[in-house]
Amino acid sequence: MRLITNIPDKHVFHSCILSTYTFDYNLFEYKIKPELQQKGITNIIVLCDANNDYSDLIALKNLDYALIPINKKGIFHPKLHIYIGRKNLMMHLGSGNLTISGLGYNHELFTTLACDNINDPQFSIIQNGLNYLLAFLKKKKGTVTNRIKWLKEYSDLIVDFNDPLVSVTQELNKSIKLSLLFNDNMGIYQKLGKLIPLNEVREIDILSPYWDNKPVLLNKLLFDFPNAIINVFVNGIKSQAPIESNQRIKYINFNETNRAKQIEKNNHSKIFIFHTNDRQYLIHGSANATCAGLGIGDFKNEEISLMYDTEDDLAKTIGLIPKITLDVKDLKIIYPKTSPIKSEATKRLLIDLNGADRTDFDLIVYSDTLDKEEYNFVFIDCDDVQIEIITQELKEVNIFPFKDNESLKASVVVYLTKNGLRVSPFIYVGDQRLLSKCNPNYSNQKKLKFMYQIQFGKVTPLDLLDYLSFVIQEKASTENEISSHLSTKRKSPQKEHPLSFEEAKNLTLLKEKMKQLSIDGVDVLSAMKRYHTTNKEKNLVRELENGSIYPDDIEELYQDKKTHNIQVKSERQYLNLKAQVLKHLNNHIKQYKVEIDQNSNDDDSHLVTLFDVSTFLFKYSALLESSTQMVNIGIDEEAIKSKIINEKGVIYNNDSFSSLSIQLIGHFLLYLDTHKIVDNDEAFSELEFSKLKRDCYSMILFGIIHHMQFDNFYKIETLGTIYYKINQHLEVVSIDDLLEYFNMIKYEFDTSPDYHACIEILDKKKLEIEEELEKDINNANYFKTKRLGVCRIYQKLPEHDPKSLKFYYPGFNYIHTKRKFIYPYIYNIDKQKWYLSKQDLQD
């Protein structure tokens, strides 16, 4: 796995194309893919041989990468990994498959090349390797075309995609040349003949796990290299190579070499070294010592290899010494597991499907074959159960609507049969709905980098607020794109489908991006929770175990670990950090007010989505972090500690927890009052949305309980109104779950409240409000309005038998002269309408 784990983890790369013969679904899903995504690589394309039997289908349930089977005359056998970043490219070329054996249990050999500019001599090799893999994807359709487009769109080094050159040779330095070789019309073996001086070769080393049954390759080497001794490396007395009694063929014990003794593993590397008097030509890659592998004859596998032309002793470098010769008489032939005859027999699939995608409404299967004959489309789910067989003509785009057969939503594999025989490769169903999260755009890259920082406790409240502002801007931009898209479409009553297929696809992708923004916010909040509940406690346990702290010190250090102090060099930096955090929080409060004013008398309720709920949690989490996290101002012993935001402060200054908390909560509740919460959100299940609303309920209650502790200004009437409203709008949480949540979020103020007692007081106030609502308007202190729900009455107009009312609203519209939060509009009871002033009411 070092090949994967050693990839730079500072978001250097955003995309990759990986090719393999065999493919381990579970290893990729649960080990390789998470490792790649943690490093910022979201756009992943995997090419594998089409003749692989599908297995472990549960790993393909929500396929968020492109898994493309390649159906060729010979087997698809290259092991080539290309990584693409904005300013960097990297290539791994070698012998290992994307399996446990290929990435750890076998002896494999890989070369890694990397560059950050087009003038680097390695660039042409990497670019030709990329073009080689992309050539297999030319006819593919569906979401993979978006992924290919992103490679160029988000890279400064890739200008265009071209057909791969027949071979590329590049001088890396004065002593080393590299050549990229692959089978096409001309095989690898024939290309070697043009790069190596045949008559000057005095010795050939061959290490390969597979050979042909007949000595065709050995005889060809003996003929083409007349002055060479051929060293065939075998595992002890067991040989998969043909055993020939020839003075120019020696069988070398691989088990006695430095490479084999370094660690006991099965050999799967394919190495050919041609020695002359002054140079060595080393070829390694995917090609075995077979005619199909090296492209000898008409039948060729898809293979790619790299050749070093150097003065260095590469045989010594890779450990193919010492060369201890075995007696031919002691050897036993072990026939290879595969042969080109078997490969050819199993690869004759008549029709090449070019992809399959799942959308919200249908499953689409692509083909480049038009056939009026009928074929059976076979659909398989993740439990390897055949869902459905649908018989129809084969088209370029075959659409299967879910409204006709909802069970097709569970499909993970599709293939064709005819007359009881499979005639196409297995096609893995990609999910178009997951495509937006794979886009290597700035939004996704920023999110992944942010998640990485959270994991290691490197996030400040300012980082949270900066990221929130970025997500809100992205949402607004995407909404504008969707509005523009819809406004320009042709509206024709004569046409049932005014949008073209491409237009509908683009609109779907924009909507998926909107969903992804909601998911991004929840992912970040979940990461913050995990950090608070897991990472910090693990650090304490680790330090306790290694003796760097003692049990008596736990309480003091635990408090220190929970807050994760921020370090700044000077008071000036501290004041700048504080100013930026306060600016963000006050801007978010203002944004709520703008949206509320726009909807003050609107009868068509706007919707509150999961994005809005997660946005509030973001803001309030940042406020709590700012009010509890300590900042170290200065260096070493001279450092002093201070919080970003003080707990207490003057309300109208908007610079303390006392002021900002009640205003954030109040504006959010007013937003809920004037909008309608959706029953569920398309981006999440009903259960997940419910959990987020429970988190929101718990965090608001956590805040108002602390206001009860240290704020004399906020009377129980204000906090009781907030409590009543969250019980109306959000998911109510039991006392036991609340205490567990309060302990989990780990925010600590200077005071420690009695949560049970506070909740009892709030419950009592909630009952009083409900009783008030039953009273006559002349005697009531609370009233239920059409738009604002239940509010505490500030003024009755007139005092007796009132026709209109003014209300308090906690946290909204603070009137400094009255030292109260008063809702600015007047409510007419009879008309059930809001007015800005008494004059408007009279008019």
C-alpha positions in Angstrom: 0.0 0.0 0.0 3.0 2.3 0.2 2.4 3.1 -3.5 -0.8 4.8 -2.4 0.1 6.0 1.1 3.2 7.8 -0.1 1.2 10.0 -2.5 1.7 13.7 -1.3 -1.1 14.5 1.1 -1.2 18.3 0.8 -3.8 18.2 -2.0 -1.2 18.3 -4.7 -3.4 16.1 -6.9 -7.2 16.1 -7.5 -7.7 13.4 -10.1 -6.2 10.0 -11.1 -6.6 7.3 -13.7 -5.6 3.8 -12.5 -5.4 0.7 -14.7 -5.3 -2.9 -13.5 -5.9 -6.4 -14.8 -7.7 -7.8 -11.7 -9.5 -5.5 -9.3 -10.3 -6.0 -5.6 -13.6 -4.2 -5.0 -13.4 -4.2 -1.2 -9.7 -3.2 -0.9 -10.4 -0.3 -3.2 -13.6 0.8 -1.5 -12.5 0.6 2.1 -8.7 1.2 1.8 -7.5 2.8 -1.4 -10.3 5.2 -2.2 -10.5 6.7 1.4 -6.7 7.2 1.2 -7.0 8.9 -2.1 -9.9 11.1 -1.0 -8.1 12.1 2.2 -5.2 13.4 0.0 -7.7 15.5 -2.0 -8.1 13.1 -5.0 -11.9 13.1 -5.7 -12.0 12.5 -9.4 -11.1 8.8 -9.8 -11.2 6.6 -12.9 -10.3 2.9 -12.7 -9.8 0.8 -15.9 -9.8 -3.0 -15.5 -10.1 -6.0 -17.8 -13.6 -6.7 -19.0 -13.3 -10.4 -18.3 -13.1 -10.0 -14.5 -16.1 -11.6 -12.8 -17.9 -9.2 -10.7 -17.7 -10.0 -6.9 -18.2 -8.2 -3.6 -20.9 -6.1 -5.2 -21.9 -4.5 -1.8 -18.8 -2.3 -2.4 -20.4 -1.0 -5.6 -23.7 0.1 -4.0 -22.9 3.8 -4.2 -20.2 4.0 -6.8 -18.6 7.5 -6.6 -15.7 6.7 -8.9 -15.7 5.5 -12.5 -15.0 1.7 -12.9 -14.6 1.0 -16.6 -14.2 -2.5 -18.0 -12.0 -2.6 -21.1 -13.0 -5.2 -23.7 -10.2 -6.0 -26.1 -9.0 -8.9 -28.3 -6.2 -9.6 -25.9 -6.4 -9.1 -22.1 -6.3 -5.6 -20.7 -3.1 -5.9 -18.6 -1.4 -2.5 -18.0 -0.6 -1.4 -14.4 -0.3 2.4 -14.9 -1.4 5.1 -12.4 -1.5 8.7 -13.5 -2.2 11.5 -10.9 -3.2 15.0 -12.1 -3.1 18.2 -10.1 -3.4 21.9 -10.9 0.4 22.3 -11.3 1.7 18.7 -10.9 1.6 15.4 -12.7 2.8 12.0 -11.4 3.0 8.5 -12.8 3.4 5.0 -11.3 4.2 2.3 -13.9 4.9 -1.3 -12.9 3.6 -4.8 -12.4 1.2 -4.7 -9.5 -2.6 -4.9 -9.7 -5.1 -3.1 -7.5 -5.3 -6.1 -5.2 -3.8 -7.0 -1.8 -1.2 -9.1 -3.5 -0.3 -6.4 -6.0 0.1 -3.7 -3.4 1.8 -5.6 -0.7 2.1 -9.4 -0.7 4.0 -9.8 -4.0 7.5 -8.8 -5.2 6.5 -6.0 -7.6 8.5 -3.3 -9.4 7.2 0.2 -10.0 8.8 3.4 -11.4 7.5 6.8 -10.2 7.9 9.9 -12.4 6.7 13.4 -11.4 6.9 16.9 -12.8 5.6 20.4 -12.2 6.3 22.0 -15.6 6.2 21.0 -19.2 9.9 21.6 -19.7 10.7 18.8 -17.2 12.1 15.8 -19.2 9.7 13.5 -17.4 6.7 15.4 -18.7 6.6 13.9 -22.1 6.7 10.3 -20.7 3.8 11.1 -18.2 1.8 12.8 -20.9 2.1 9.9 -23.3 1.1 7.5 -20.5 -2.0 9.6 -19.8 -2.9 9.7 -23.5 -2.3 5.9 -23.7 -5.0 5.3 -21.0 -7.4 8.0 -22.4 -7.3 6.2 -25.8 -9.3 3.3 -24.1 -11.9 5.8 -23.0 -12.6 7.5 -26.3 -15.9 5.8 -27.0 -17.1 5.7 -23.4 -20.2 7.7 -22.5 -22.0 9.0 -19.5 -20.5 10.5 -16.3 -16.9 9.4 -17.3 -16.9 12.1 -20.0 -17.3 14.7 -17.3 -14.4 13.2 -15.3 -12.2 13.2 -18.4 -13.1 16.9 -19.1 -12.1 17.8 -15.5 -8.6 16.4 -16.0 -7.8 19.2 -18.5 -10.1 21.8 -17.0 -8.3 21.8 -13.6 -4.7 21.3 -14.8 -2.3 23.9 -16.0 0.0 21.3 -17.6 -2.5 19.3 -19.8 -3.3 21.4 -22.8 -5.0 18.8 -25.0 -5.5 15.1 -25.3 -3.9 13.3 -28.3 -3.4 9.8 -29.5 -0.4 8.3 -27.7 2.9 8.3 -29.7 4.1 4.9 -30.9 7.0 5.2 -28.5 8.6 8.1 -26.5 12.2 8.3 -25.6 13.4 11.0 -23.3 16.9 11.8 -21.9 16.5 12.4 -18.1 20.2 13.2 -17.6 23.6 12.4 -19.2 23.5 8.8 -18.0 19.8 7.8 -18.3 17.3 7.6 -21.1 13.7 6.5 -20.6 11.4 5.0 -23.3 7.7 4.3 -22.9 6.7 1.2 -24.8 3.3 -0.4 -25.4 1.7 -2.9 -27.7 -0.2 -1.4 -30.7 0.2 -2.3 -34.3 3.9 -2.8 -33.4 4.6 -4.9 -30.4 6.9 -4.1 -27.5 9.4 -6.7 -28.6 9.7 -5.2 -32.1 10.2 -1.7 -30.6 13.0 -3.0 -28.5 14.8 -4.1 -31.6 15.0 -0.5 -32.7 16.3 0.8 -29.4 18.8 -1.9 -28.4 22.0 -2.8 -30.4 21.1 -6.5 -30.9 24.6 -7.8 -31.8 26.2 -6.0 -28.8 24.1 -7.6 -26.2 26.1 -10.2 -24.3 23.7 -11.2 -21.5 19.9 -11.1 -21.0 18.2 -11.4 -17.6 14.6 -12.4 -17.5 12.4 -12.5 -14.4 8.7 -13.2 -15.1 5.9 -15.1 -13.2 4.3 -16.3 -16.5 5.6 -17.8 -19.7 4.1 -19.6 -22.7 4.1 -23.4 -22.6 6.3 -23.5 -25.7 9.8 -21.9 -25.9 8.8 -19.4 -28.7 10.2 -16.4 -26.9 13.4 -18.1 -25.9 14.1 -19.3 -29.4 13.4 -15.8 -30.8 15.8 -14.3 -28.3 18.5 -16.8 -29.2 18.1 -15.9 -32.9 17.8 -12.1 -32.5 20.6 -11.8 -30.0 23.2 -14.2 -31.3 25.9 -13.2 -28.9 23.8 -13.2 -25.7 23.6 -15.6 -22.8 20.0 -15.8 -21.5 19.5 -15.9 -17.7 16.1 -17.2 -16.7 15.2 -16.6 -13.0 13.1 -19.4 -11.5 11.8 -20.1 -8.0 14.2 -22.8 -6.8 13.8 -25.9 -8.8 10.2 -24.9 -9.9 10.2 -23.3 -13.3 7.2 -21.7 -15.1 9.6 -21.1 -18.0 10.0 -23.8 -20.6 13.0 -26.0 -19.7 15.5 -26.0 -22.6 18.9 -27.7 -22.7 21.0 -25.1 -24.4 24.4 -23.8 -23.5 23.2 -20.2 -24.0 20.3 -20.6 -21.6 21.0 -20.6 -17.9 18.4 -21.1 -15.1 19.1 -18.8 -12.1 17.8 -19.4 -8.6 15.7 -16.3 -7.8 15.4 -17.4 -4.2 19.1 -16.9 -3.6 19.1 -13.3 -5.0 19.3 -10.2 -2.8 15.8 -9.2 -4.0 14.2 -12.5 -2.8 16.1 -12.6 0.5 15.1 -9.1 1.4 11.6 -10.4 2.2 9.8 -13.6 1.4 7.2 -12.9 -1.2 5.9 -14.4 -4.4 7.4 -12.7 -7.5 5.0 -10.9 -9.7 7.4 -8.4 -11.2 8.3 -8.6 -14.9 11.9 -7.6 -15.6 14.1 -7.9 -18.7 17.7 -6.6 -18.6 19.8 -6.5 -21.7 23.6 -6.1 -21.0 26.2 -4.8 -23.4 29.8 -4.0 -22.5 29.0 -0.4 -21.5 25.3 -0.1 -21.0 22.2 -1.8 -19.6 18.7 -1.7 -21.0 16.1 -2.6 -18.3 12.5 -3.1 -19.3 9.9 -3.5 -16.7 6.1 -3.1 -16.5 3.1 -5.2 -17.1 4.4 -7.5 -19.9 5.2 -11.1 -19.0 7.6 -13.2 -20.9 4.9 -14.4 -23.3 4.3 -13.7 -27.0 1.0 -12.0 -26.2 2.6 -9.9 -23.5 5.5 -8.7 -25.7 3.4 -8.3 -28.8 5.0 -11.1 -30.8 2.6 -12.3 -33.5 -0.9 -11.2 -34.4 -2.4 -11.7 -30.9 -1.3 -9.0 -28.5 -2.4 -8.1 -25.0 -2.8 -4.5 -23.9 0.6 -4.0 -22.1 2.8 -1.0 -21.2 6.4 -1.0 -20.1 9.2 1.4 -19.3 12.8 1.0 -20.6 15.9 2.4 -18.9 18.9 3.0 -21.1 21.8 3.6 -18.7 25.4 3.0 -17.7 24.4 2.1 -14.2 24.3 -1.5 -12.9 20.5 -1.8 -12.5 20.6 -5.5 -12.0 22.6 -4.8 -8.8 20.3 -1.9 -7.8 17.1 -4.0 -7.9 18.8 -7.0 -6.3 19.0 -9.6 -9.1 22.4 -10.8 -7.8 24.0 -13.1 -7.1 23.3 -15.3 -10.1 23.5 -18.9 -8.8 23.0 -21.3 -11.7 20.7 -24.4 -11.3 21.2 -27.7 -13.1 18.6 -28.2 -15.8 18.1 -31.8 -14.8 16.8 -30.8 -11.3 14.2 -28.4 -12.6 10.5 -29.2 -12.6 8.1 -27.5 -15.0 5.1 -25.6 -13.4 2.7 -24.7 -16.2 1.6 -21.1 -16.2 -1.9 -20.2 -15.0 -2.8 -18.3 -18.1 -2.1 -18.6 -21.8 -2.9 -16.5 -24.8 -5.1 -19.3 -26.1 -7.2 -19.2 -23.0 -7.3 -15.4 -23.0 -8.5 -15.3 -26.6 -11.2 -17.8 -26.0 -12.7 -15.9 -23.1 -12.4 -12.5 -24.6 -14.8 -12.9 -27.5 -17.6 -10.6 -26.3 -19.5 -9.3 -29.3 -20.9 -6.0 -28.0 -19.0 -3.4 -26.1 -21.3 -1.4 -23.8 -19.9 2.1 -23.2 -21.3 2.9 -19.8 -24.3 2.9 -17.5 -25.5 5.7 -15.2 -28.2 6.0 -12.5 -30.0 9.4 -12.3 -32.9 10.4 -10.0 -35.4 9.2 -12.6 -33.9 6.4 -14.7 -31.0 4.1 -15.5 -29.2 4.8 -18.8 -27.1 2.2 -20.6 -24.8 3.5 -23.5 -23.6 1.5 -26.5 -21.9 2.4 -29.8 -23.8 -0.5 -31.5 -27.2 0.0 -33.2 -28.9 -3.3 -33.6 -32.6 -4.0 -34.5 -32.3 -7.4 -33.0 -33.5 -7.8 -29.5 -31.1 -8.4 -26.6 -31.7 -9.2 -22.9 -30.6 -6.4 -20.6 -29.7 -8.2 -17.3 -29.7 -6.1 -14.1 -27.9 -7.3 -10.9 -28.1 -5.8 -7.4 -25.4 -5.5 -4.7 -26.5 -8.9 -3.2 -25.7 -10.6 -6.6 -29.4 -11.1 -7.2 -30.8 -10.7 -10.7 -33.4 -7.9 -10.4 -34.8 -7.9 -13.9 -34.3 -9.0 -17.5 -35.7 -6.5 -20.0 -35.7 -7.5 -23.7 -35.5 -4.7 -26.3 -33.6 -3.4 -29.3 -30.1 -2.1 -28.7 -29.7 1.7 -29.1 -26.9 4.1 -28.5 -28.8 5.5 -25.5 -31.0 2.9 -23.7 -33.2 4.5 -21.0 -35.0 2.5 -18.4 -37.4 4.8 -16.3 -37.8 4.0 -12.6 -41.4 4.8 -12.8 -41.9 1.7 -15.0 -39.7 -0.5 -12.8 -38.6 1.0 -9.4 -36.5 -2.1 -8.5 -34.0 -1.0 -11.1 -32.8 1.7 -8.7 -30.9 -1.1 -6.9 -28.8 -2.1 -10.0 -25.1 -2.1 -9.7 -24.2 -4.3 -12.7 -25.7 -4.5 -16.2 -24.8 -6.8 -19.1 -26.4 -8.2 -22.3 -27.3 -11.8 -23.2 -28.6 -13.4 -26.3 -29.7 -17.0 -26.8 -28.6 -17.8 -23.2 -25.0 -16.5 -23.7 -23.4 -13.3 -22.3 -22.4 -11.1 -25.3 -21.2 -8.0 -23.5 -18.8 -7.2 -20.6 -20.2 -6.5 -17.2 -20.8 -2.8 -16.9 -20.7 -1.1 -13.5 -23.5 1.4 -12.9 -22.2 4.9 -12.0 -24.3 7.3 -9.9 -24.8 10.6 -11.7 -26.2 12.0 -8.3 -22.7 11.5 -6.7 -20.8 13.2 -9.6 -20.8 16.7 -8.1 -18.9 15.6 -5.0 -16.2 14.1 -7.3 -15.7 17.4 -9.2 -12.1 18.5 -8.5 -13.3 22.2 -8.5 -12.2 24.7 -5.9 -15.2 24.0 -3.7 -14.6 20.3 -3.3 -10.8 20.8 -2.8 -11.4 23.5 -0.2 -13.8 21.2 1.7 -11.4 18.2 1.7 -8.5 20.4 2.8 -10.7 21.9 5.6 -11.7 18.4 6.7 -8.1 17.4 6.9 -7.3 20.4 9.1 -10.2 19.6 11.4 -8.9 16.0 11.8 -5.7 17.4 13.3 -7.2 20.2 15.3 -5.9 23.0 13.1 -9.2 24.9 12.7 -10.0 28.3 14.3 -13.4 29.9 14.6 -12.3 32.3 11.8 -11.6 29.2 9.6 -15.2 28.0 10.2 -16.7 31.3 9.4 -14.6 31.7 6.3 -15.6 28.3 5.0 -19.2 29.0 5.8 -19.1 32.3 3.8 -17.5 30.5 0.9 -20.2 27.8 0.9 -23.0 30.4 1.0 -21.4 32.2 -2.0 -21.2 29.0 -3.9 -24.9 28.2 -3.2 -25.9 31.7 -4.4 -23.8 31.4 -7.5 -25.3 27.9 -8.3 -28.9 29.2 -7.7 -28.2 32.0 -10.2 -26.9 29.4 -12.7 -30.0 27.3 -12.3 -32.3 30.3 -12.7 -30.5 31.5 -15.8 -30.7 27.9 -17.2 -34.4 27.7 -16.7 -35.1 31.2 -17.9 -33.4 30.6 -21.3 -35.2 27.3 -22.1 -37.8 27.3 -24.8 -41.4 27.0 -23.5 -43.4 25.3 -26.2 -46.8 23.7 -25.4 -46.5 21.6 -28.5 -43.4 19.8 -27.2 -43.5 17.4 -24.2 -39.7 17.7 -23.6 -38.5 21.2 -24.3 -35.0 20.5 -22.8 -32.5 18.5 -24.9 -30.8 15.5 -23.3 -27.6 17.6 -22.8 -29.6 20.6 -21.3 -31.4 18.3 -18.9 -28.1 16.6 -17.9 -26.5 20.0 -17.2 -29.5 21.1 -15.2 -29.3 17.9 -13.2 -25.6 18.4 -12.5 -26.3 22.0 -11.2 -29.0 20.6 -8.9 -26.7 17.9 -7.7 -24.1 20.6 -6.9 -26.8 22.3 -4.7 -27.4 19.1 -2.9 -23.6 18.6 -2.4 -23.3 22.0 -0.8 -25.7 20.8 1.9 -23.8 17.5 2.3 -20.5 19.5 2.6 -21.8 21.5 5.5 -23.0 18.4 7.4 -19.8 16.6 6.6 -17.8 19.4 8.2 -20.0 19.6 11.3 -19.7 15.8 11.7 -15.9 16.1 11.4 -16.0 18.8 14.1 -18.0 16.4 16.4 -15.6 13.5 15.8 -12.7 15.8 16.6 -14.2 16.9 19.9 -15.4 13.4 21.0 -12.5 11.2 19.7 -9.3 12.8 18.7 -8.7 14.9 21.8 -9.5 12.1 24.2 -7.2 9.8 22.2 -4.4 12.3 22.6 -4.9 12.3 26.4 -5.0 8.5 26.5 -1.8 8.3 24.4 0.0 10.8 26.6 -1.1 9.0 29.7 0.1 5.6 28.4 3.5 6.9 27.4 4.1 8.6 30.7 4.2 12.2 29.5 1.3 13.1 31.8 0.1 11.7 35.2 -3.4 10.9 36.4 -3.3 13.7 38.9 -2.8 16.2 36.0 -5.7 14.9 33.9 -8.3 17.4 35.0 -6.2 20.5 34.3 -4.8 19.1 31.0 -8.1 17.8 29.8 -9.5 21.4 30.0 -6.5 22.5 28.0 -6.9 19.8 25.4 -10.6 20.5 25.0 -10.1 24.1 24.0 -7.1 23.5 21.7 -5.4 26.9 22.2 -4.8 29.1 19.2 -1.4 30.6 18.9 -0.7 34.2 17.7 2.6 36.0 17.9 1.4 39.4 19.0 -1.5 41.4 20.5 -2.0 43.0 17.1 -2.6 39.6 15.5 -5.0 38.7 18.3 -7.0 41.9 17.8 -7.2 41.3 14.1 -8.4 37.7 14.6 -11.1 39.0 17.0 -12.2 41.8 14.6 -12.5 39.3 11.7 -14.6 36.8 13.8 -16.9 39.6 15.0 -17.3 40.9 11.5 -18.3 37.5 10.1 -20.8 36.9 12.9 -22.4 40.3 12.6 -22.6 40.0 8.8 -24.5 36.6 9.2 -27.0 38.2 11.6 -27.5 41.0 9.0 -28.1 38.5 6.3 -30.8 36.8 8.3 -32.5 40.2 8.7 -32.4 40.9 5.0 -34.0 37.5 4.2 -36.6 38.0 6.9 -37.6 41.5 5.7 -38.0 40.1 2.1 -40.6 37.6 3.5 -42.3 39.8 6.1 -45.8 39.6 4.5 -45.3 36.9 1.8 -48.1 34.4 1.8 -46.1 31.9 -0.2 -43.8 30.4 2.4 -40.2 30.1 1.5 -38.6 26.8 2.5 -36.1 26.1 5.2 -33.8 23.3 4.0 -31.1 21.2 5.6 -28.6 23.7 4.2 -30.2 26.5 6.3 -30.2 24.3 9.5 -26.6 23.3 9.0 -25.6 26.9 8.3 -27.0 28.0 11.7 -25.1 25.2 13.4 -21.9 26.4 11.6 -22.4 30.0 12.9 -23.3 29.0 16.4 -20.4 26.5 16.6 -18.0 29.2 15.6 -19.5 31.5 18.3 -19.1 28.8 21.0 -15.5 28.1 19.8 -14.8 31.8 20.0 -16.3 32.2 23.5 -14.5 29.1 25.0 -11.3 28.7 23.1 -8.2 30.2 24.6 -5.7 32.2 22.4 -2.0 32.2 23.4 -0.8 35.7 22.7 3.0 35.8 22.5 5.7 33.1 22.6 6.9 30.6 25.3 6.6 31.8 28.9 5.8 35.3 28.0 2.5 34.3 26.4 -0.7 35.4 27.9 -4.1 33.8 27.4 -7.4 35.3 26.4 -10.6 34.3 24.7 -11.6 35.7 21.3 -15.0 36.8 22.5 -15.9 37.6 26.1 -18.8 35.8 27.7 -20.5 39.1 29.0 -20.8 42.4 27.3 -23.1 45.3 26.4 -25.9 44.2 24.1 -25.6 47.0 21.5 -21.8 46.5 21.1 -22.4 43.1 19.4 -19.0 41.9 20.6 -19.8 39.3 23.3 -21.4 35.9 23.7 -24.3 37.6 25.6 -25.1 39.8 22.7 -24.3 37.6 19.7 -25.7 34.4 20.9 -29.2 35.8 21.7 -29.2 37.6 18.3 -28.1 34.6 16.3 -30.7 32.4 18.0 -33.4 35.1 17.7 -32.8 35.8 14.0 -32.7 32.1 13.2 -36.0 31.5 15.0 -37.6 34.4 13.2 -36.3 32.9 10.0 -38.0 29.6 10.9 -41.2 31.5 11.9 -41.4 33.4 8.5 -40.4 30.3 6.4 -41.6 26.7 6.2 -39.3 23.8 7.1 -39.4 21.1 4.5 -40.5 17.7 5.6 -37.3 16.2 4.2 -34.4 17.2 2.1 -33.4 15.6 -1.2 -29.8 15.5 -0.2 -30.4 13.5 2.9 -32.8 10.9 4.2 -35.6 11.9 6.6 -33.7 10.3 9.5 -30.6 12.3 8.7 -32.5 15.5 8.5 -34.2 14.7 11.7 -30.9 14.2 13.4 -29.6 17.6 12.3 -32.7 19.3 13.6 -32.2 17.5 17.0 -28.6 18.8 17.0 -29.9 22.3 16.3 -32.4 22.0 19.2 -29.7 20.8 21.6 -27.2 23.5 20.7 -29.8 26.3 21.1 -30.9 24.9 24.4 -27.2 24.7 25.5 -26.9 28.4 24.7 -30.0 29.6 26.5 -29.1 27.6 29.6 -25.8 29.4 29.8 -27.6 32.7 29.4 -29.7 31.8 32.4 -26.5 31.3 34.4 -24.6 34.5 33.7 -27.0 37.0 32.0 -29.2 39.1 34.3 -30.4 41.0 31.3 -32.3 38.1 29.7 -35.4 37.4 31.8 -37.1 34.0 31.8 -39.8 35.5 29.6 -37.2 36.0 26.8 -35.5 32.6 27.2 -38.8 30.8 27.8 -40.1 32.2 24.5 -37.1 30.8 22.7 -37.6 27.4 24.4 -41.2 27.4 23.4 -40.3 28.1 19.7 -37.6 25.5 19.4 -40.1 23.0 20.7 -42.5 24.0 17.9 -40.0 24.2 15.1 -37.3 21.6 15.8 -37.0 18.0 16.9 -37.5 17.7 20.7 -34.7 15.9 22.5 -35.0 13.9 25.8 -33.1 15.1 28.9 -30.7 12.1 28.8 -29.8 12.7 25.1 -29.4 16.4 25.9 -26.9 15.7 28.6 -25.0 13.3 26.3 -24.9 16.0 23.6 -23.7 18.7 26.0 -20.9 16.5 27.2 -20.0 15.6 23.6 -19.6 19.2 22.2 -17.1 20.0 25.0 -17.7 23.7 25.2 -16.8 25.0 28.7 -17.8 28.4 30.1 -16.6 29.8 33.4 -19.9 28.7 35.0 -21.2 25.1 35.2 -25.0 25.1 35.2 -27.4 22.6 36.7 -28.9 21.4 33.4 -31.7 19.5 35.1 -32.8 22.5 37.1 -32.6 24.9 34.2 -34.7 22.6 31.9 -37.3 22.3 34.7 -37.6 26.1 34.9 -38.0 26.3 31.1 -40.6 23.5 31.0 -42.6 25.4 33.6 -42.4 28.6 31.5 -43.5 26.7 28.5 -46.7 25.5 30.3 -47.3 29.1 31.4 -47.2 30.3 27.8 -49.6 27.6 26.7 -52.0 28.7 29.5 -51.6 32.4 28.4 -52.7 31.4 24.9 -56.0 30.3 26.2 -56.8 33.6 27.8 -58.8 36.5 26.4 -56.8 39.0 24.5 -57.4 41.7 27.1 -55.8 39.6 29.8 -53.2 37.6 27.8 -49.5 38.3 27.7 -48.9 36.0 24.7 -50.6 35.8 21.3 -50.3 33.5 18.3 -49.9 35.4 15.0 -50.2 34.1 11.5 -46.5 34.6 10.5 -44.6 34.8 13.7 -46.2 32.1 15.7 -46.4 32.6 19.4 -44.9 36.0 20.7 -45.0 37.9 24.0 -47.1 41.1 23.7 -45.2 44.4 24.1 -48.1 46.8 23.4 -51.9 46.6 22.8 -53.5 49.1 20.4 -55.8 50.3 22.0 -55.2 49.1 25.5 -58.7 47.8 25.9 -60.3 45.5 23.3 -57.1 45.8 21.2 -57.4 45.6 17.4 -53.6 45.6 16.8 -50.5 44.4 18.7 -46.8 45.0 19.0 -44.5 42.2 20.2 -41.3 41.5 21.8 -39.1 39.2 19.8 -36.0 37.7 21.5 -32.8 38.6 19.8 -34.3 40.7 17.0 -34.3 44.5 16.6 -32.7 45.7 19.8 -34.0 49.2 20.8 -31.2 50.8 22.8 -33.3 53.5 24.4 -35.8 51.0 25.7 -33.2 48.2 26.3 -35.6 45.7 24.7 -35.9 43.6 21.6 -39.1 44.7 19.9 -40.4 43.5 16.6 -40.7 46.6 14.3 -44.1 45.7 12.7 -47.6 46.1 14.0 -50.0 43.1 13.7 -53.7 43.7 12.9 -55.7 41.0 14.5 -58.7 41.1 12.2 -56.8 41.3 8.9 -54.1 39.0 10.2 -51.6 41.3 8.4 -48.4 43.2 9.4 -47.9 47.0 9.1 -44.7 49.0 9.4 -46.3 51.9 11.4 -49.5 53.1 13.0 -49.9 55.5 10.0 -49.8 52.5 7.6 -52.3 50.7 9.8 -54.7 53.7 9.6 -54.3 54.1 5.9 
